[in-house]
Amino acid sequence: MFWLKLLKDTIKIFREGQTPAQIAGGFALGMVIGLSPSFNLQGLILWIVLLSLNVNLAAAFLAITFCNLLAYLFDPFFHWLGYQILTQVDFLKGIWTYLYNAPLAPLTNFNNTVVMGSFVTALILFLPVYFGMKKLTLLYRKKLYSKIRKLKIYEALRNNDIIKWYMKIRDMQI
């Protein structure tokens, strides 16, 4: 039932409530948090930004979950990119030295190659993910939702007695 609920909640994100910009903003910020290691000052700042802005938190949590799973696959790339940025770009070495000697900057773990590589990757992907999710949400609301409602599997799941029973128990919130 977990997977059906996840699928239902994902579709619900696109269908209801907030504007496409809020959904896309939540997903893009969730992607940044999901790709970056979170147990540092940088992660705390990102969580504060996410919770301070008027974005869709369900989309953010979906992106965090999805990107956390993907981040481990891309850690070798993040390490390589972070290493290149921290050691091979000569004009940035003075900035890295200054930040390392600053009082709070080292708490972000910016000098960790994986943290630097994942954060730079997330920043590069932020705008494409934002505009892609915004366009996907608009496309879903205009064209796909009516087609999905007509699918036989949608009707079968919606009219299934077990699903109805599960929804009734879930909504009781005992």
Residue pairs with C-beta under 8 A, 6 or more apart in sequence:
1 166
4 157
4 163
5 170
9 58
9 62
10 62
11 148
12 58
13 23
13 56
13 58
13 59
13 62
14 23
14 136
14 137
14 140
14 141
14 145
15 140
15 141
15 145
17 56
18 55
18 56
20 133
20 134
20 137
20 138
20 141
21 134
22 54
22 55
22 56
23 55
23 56
23 59
23 133
23 134
23 137
24 59
24 129
24 130
24 131
24 132
24 133
24 134
24 137
25 53
25 55
25 56
25 130
26 50
26 55
26 56
26 57
26 58
26 59
26 60
26 63
27 56
27 59
27 60
27 62
27 63
27 129
27 130
27 133
28 63
28 126
28 127
28 129
28 130
28 133
29 46
29 49
29 50
29 53
29 55
29 60
29 63
30 50
30 59
30 60
30 61
30 62
30 63
30 64
30 67
31 63
31 64
31 67
31 122
31 125
31 126
31 129
32 46
32 119
32 122
32 123
32 126
33 43
33 46
33 47
33 50
33 60
33 63
33 64
33 67
34 63
34 64
34 65
34 66
34 67
34 68
34 70
34 71
35 67
35 70
35 71
35 74
35 78
35 118
35 119
35 121
35 122
35 125
36 42
36 43
36 46
36 71
36 115
36 118
36 119
36 122
37 43
37 109
37 112
37 114
37 115
37 118
38 46
38 47
40 107
40 108
40 109
40 115
41 104
41 107
41 108
41 109
42 108
42 109
42 110
42 115
42 119
45 108
50 57
50 60
51 57
59 133
71 78
71 118
74 118
74 121
75 114
75 118
77 117
77 121
78 113
78 114
78 117
78 118
78 121
79 113
79 114
79 117
80 113
80 117
81 113
81 116
81 117
81 120
81 121
82 112
82 113
82 114
82 115
82 116
82 117
82 118
82 120
83 113
83 117
85 92
85 116
85 117
85 120
86 92
86 96
86 111
86 113
86 116
96 110
96 111
99 105
99 106
99 110
100 106
100 111
108 115
109 115
110 116
110 119
148 154
157 163
